[in-house]
């Protein structure tokens, strides 16, 4: 047998092996059970928590505090939310040993509106809230608009912050062309005028869980209770300032998020020195609500690691 014939025979054997392997993989995939991340999960009843108003220098804010001696987690709601949206998280986080503090920023459910003459800073509100509750160190777990404020806090008061979770952050305050172009490229004209549930819930979730989508809309309608315009950030956001941030940070994005596509998360992840990046498959902007098991498992695992 010539060298050319031997080479041809070898190549044919390799090709046949690859075809067989591909066929076996296709058969395994066809027989694998179908996993649906949107199987409806009943909304848990509210956790037992101390609930009420706390007076901050900027005004009164509504707070739910489960108490306890475990590491504290302050939950930062999106623009469409309030302290009431975290039913799926409170019990799971408490079971993992955390003290859970959910609060409504000024202008949201139960809290004073933002004073137009003296709007102050949501970032300082976080610090004042921690002082009022006697919490010396804590982690911030944020969704959407809560991410920008939480990132501002991490830059302003790093010594108090253990870890930072940024879920579905569009982070439009980052003063870089990459972010601006990624945001503009993903949103059609009039996007912000579309109904909130269309913008923030994935079509797969709305289709699979209409009752859950309805409950989300009810909480969204209840969330906005007064003026929330005016509070200022304390820092400029750019690649230089982000590159100096050392707090451990989890970036969690939804694979079907119309408001904050995974592209933005990847761009930001490349600039943060101490970060993890995770995508929730098929999830929209409200990962905490659409896929609570995935959200809770991912976040709690991140918080638990040294």
C-alpha positions in Angstrom: 0.0 0.0 0.0 1.4 3.4 -1.0 1.9 6.3 1.5 -0.9 8.2 -0.3 -3.3 5.3 0.0 -2.5 4.8 3.7 -3.0 8.5 4.4 -6.4 8.4 2.6 -7.5 5.3 4.5 -6.5 7.0 7.8 -8.4 10.2 7.0 -11.4 8.2 6.0 -11.2 6.4 9.4 -10.9 9.7 11.3 -13.9 11.1 9.4 -16.0 8.0 10.1 -15.2 8.3 13.8 -16.1 12.0 13.9 -19.4 11.3 12.1 -20.2 8.4 14.6 -19.4 10.7 17.5 -21.6 13.5 16.2 -24.4 11.0 15.7 -24.0 9.7 19.2 -24.1 13.2 20.6 -27.2 14.1 18.5 -29.0 11.0 19.7 -28.1 11.7 23.4 -29.4 15.3 23.0 -32.6 14.0 21.4 -33.2 11.6 24.3 -32.2 14.1 27.1 -35.0 15.4 29.3 -36.2 18.8 28.3 -35.5 21.3 31.1 -37.8 24.2 31.3 -36.5 27.1 33.4 -39.9 28.7 33.5 -41.9 26.0 35.2 -44.2 28.2 37.5 -42.8 28.6 41.0 -45.4 29.6 43.6 -44.7 33.0 45.1 -43.6 32.4 48.7 -45.6 34.1 51.5 -43.8 37.1 53.0 -41.0 36.3 55.4 -41.4 37.3 59.1 -39.6 40.6 59.2 -39.5 43.9 61.0 -41.2 46.2 58.7 -41.7 50.0 58.8 -40.3 53.5 58.1 -36.7 54.5 59.0 -35.8 58.2 59.2 -32.8 59.1 57.1 -31.3 62.6 56.7 -32.9 62.7 53.2 -36.3 61.4 54.3 -38.2 58.4 55.5 -37.7 55.0 53.7 -39.7 51.8 53.9 -37.7 48.8 55.1 -38.1 45.1 55.6 -35.4 43.6 57.9 -35.4 39.9 58.8 -32.8 40.5 61.5 -30.4 37.9 62.8 -26.7 37.7 63.4 -25.6 36.4 59.9 -23.8 38.5 57.3 -26.1 41.2 56.1 -27.4 41.6 52.5 -29.0 44.8 51.4 -31.3 44.2 48.4 -31.4 47.0 45.7 -34.5 47.0 43.6 -34.9 48.0 40.0 -36.6 51.2 38.8 -39.8 49.2 38.4 -39.6 47.7 41.9 -39.6 48.3 45.6 -38.9 46.5 48.9 -41.9 44.2 48.1 -40.4 42.4 45.1 -38.0 40.0 46.9 -40.4 37.3 48.0 -38.4 34.6 46.2 -35.1 35.8 47.7 -35.9 36.6 51.4 -36.6 33.0 52.6 -33.7 31.5 50.5 -31.2 34.0 51.8 -32.3 33.7 55.4 -32.1 29.9 55.1 -28.5 30.4 53.9 -27.7 32.3 57.1 -28.1 35.9 56.0 -29.7 38.9 57.5 -31.8 40.3 54.6 -32.6 44.0 54.4 -35.0 45.0 51.6 -35.9 48.7 51.3 -37.7 51.1 48.9 -35.6 54.0 47.7 -37.2 57.4 48.0 -40.0 57.8 45.4 -40.9 54.1 45.6 -43.5 52.1 47.6 -43.8 53.3 51.2 -40.9 55.8 51.1 -41.0 59.6 50.9 -40.7 61.2 47.5 -37.4 62.7 46.5 -37.3 66.4 47.6 -36.9 68.4 44.4 -35.1 71.2 46.2 -32.7 68.9 47.9 -32.6 65.5 46.1 -29.5 64.2 47.8 -28.0 60.9 46.8 -29.3 57.3 46.9 -25.7 56.2 47.5 -25.6 58.2 50.8 -29.0 56.8 51.6 -27.5 53.3 51.6 -24.8 54.3 54.0 -27.3 56.2 56.3 -29.6 53.1 56.2 -26.7 50.8 57.3 -25.9 53.2 60.1 -29.5 53.4 61.3 -29.7 49.6 61.4 -26.3 49.2 63.1 -24.8 47.2 60.2 -21.1 47.7 59.9 -20.5 45.5 56.8 -22.8 44.1 54.2 -23.1 42.9 50.6 -25.3 44.6 48.0 -27.5 42.5 45.7 -28.9 44.8 43.0 -31.1 44.5 40.0 -31.2 46.8 36.9 -31.3 50.5 38.1 -30.2 49.4 41.5 -26.9 48.3 39.9 -25.7 51.8 39.1 -26.4 53.0 42.6 -24.7 50.0 44.1 -21.6 50.4 41.9 -21.5 54.0 43.0 -21.6 52.9 46.6 -18.8 50.4 46.0 -16.6 53.2 44.7 -17.6 55.6 47.6 -17.5 53.3 50.6 -15.5 50.2 49.7 -14.5 49.4 53.3 -18.1 48.7 54.3 -18.9 46.5 51.3 -18.1 42.8 51.4 -19.3 41.8 47.9 -21.4 43.3 45.1 -23.9 41.6 42.8 -25.0 43.4 39.7 -27.9 41.7 38.0 -29.2 43.0 34.6 -27.4 46.3 34.9 -27.6 48.5 31.8 -25.1 50.8 33.5 -25.9 53.6 31.2 -23.9 56.1 33.4 -20.6 54.6 32.2 -19.1 57.4 30.1 -17.6 55.2 27.4 -18.6 54.9 23.7 -18.6 51.1 23.9 -21.4 51.1 26.4 -23.3 53.9 24.6 -23.1 52.1 21.3 -24.1 48.7 22.8 -27.1 50.2 24.4 -28.2 52.2 21.4 -27.7 49.2 19.1 -30.0 47.0 21.2 -32.9 49.4 21.6 -35.3 50.4 18.9 -36.7 53.9 18.9 -39.6 54.2 21.4 -38.3 51.3 23.5 -38.7 53.2 26.8 -42.3 53.9 25.9 -43.2 50.2 25.7 -45.1 48.6 28.6 -42.8 47.7 31.5 -43.6 44.0 31.4 -42.8 43.8 27.7 -39.4 45.5 28.3 -38.5 43.6 31.5 -40.0 40.1 31.3 -38.9 37.6 28.6 -41.5 36.4 26.2 -40.8 32.8 27.3 -41.7 33.7 30.9 -44.8 35.7 30.0 -45.9 32.7 27.9 -45.2 30.0 30.4 -46.3 31.8 33.6 -49.1 34.4 32.9 -50.0 34.4 36.6 -46.4 35.2 37.6 -46.3 38.0 35.0 -49.6 39.4 36.3 -48.1 39.5 39.9 -45.0 41.2 38.6 -47.1 43.9 36.9 -49.1 44.4 40.1 -45.9 45.0 42.1 -44.6 47.3 39.3 -47.8 49.4 39.5 -47.5 49.6 43.3 -43.8 50.5 43.2 -43.8 54.0 41.9 -45.3 56.3 44.6 -43.7 59.7 44.2 -41.0 61.8 42.7 -37.8 59.8 42.2 -35.9 62.2 39.9 -32.8 64.1 41.0 -30.5 62.1 43.3 -26.9 62.3 42.1 -24.2 59.8 41.8 -21.0 60.5 43.7 -18.5 59.2 41.2 -17.8 59.3 37.5 -18.1 56.0 35.8 -15.4 55.2 33.2 -12.8 52.5 32.5 -10.3 54.1 34.8 -12.6 54.3 37.8 -14.0 50.8 37.2 -10.5 49.4 36.8 -9.7 50.7 40.3 -12.6 48.9 42.0 -11.4 45.9 44.0 -14.6 44.6 45.6 -15.5 41.1 44.5 -18.3 41.5 41.9 -20.8 39.1 40.3 -22.2 40.3 37.0 -25.4 38.3 36.2 -27.2 38.8 32.9 -30.3 37.3 31.2 -29.8 35.7 27.9 -33.1 37.2 26.6 -32.8 40.6 28.2 -34.1 43.4 25.9 -33.1 46.2 28.3 -29.5 45.1 29.3 -28.2 42.6 26.8 -25.3 40.3 27.7 -23.1 42.4 25.4 -23.0 45.1 28.1 -22.1 42.6 30.8 -19.2 41.3 28.8 -17.9 44.7 28.0 -18.0 45.7 31.7 -16.6 42.4 32.9 -13.5 42.9 30.8 -12.8 46.1 32.8 -13.4 45.0 36.3 -10.4 43.4 38.0 -12.2 41.2 40.5 -15.4 39.9 38.9 -17.3 36.8 37.8 -19.7 36.8 34.8 -22.7 34.5 34.6 -25.6 34.3 32.1 -29.1 33.0 33.0 -30.3 31.3 29.8 -33.5 32.6 28.4 -34.1 35.1 31.2 -35.2 38.6 30.7 -34.4 41.7 32.7 -36.0 40.5 36.0 -33.9 37.4 36.6 -34.7 37.4 40.3 -38.4 36.9 39.5 -38.3 34.8 36.3 -35.7 32.3 37.4 -35.5 32.6 41.2 -33.9 29.2 41.8 -31.0 30.0 39.3 -30.7 33.5 40.7 -30.6 32.4 44.4 -28.2 29.5 43.8 -25.8 31.7 41.7 -25.8 34.6 44.1 -25.7 32.6 47.4 -22.8 30.5 46.0 -20.9 33.7 45.2 -21.6 35.3 48.6 -20.5 32.1 50.4 -17.0 31.9 48.8 -14.1 33.5 50.7 
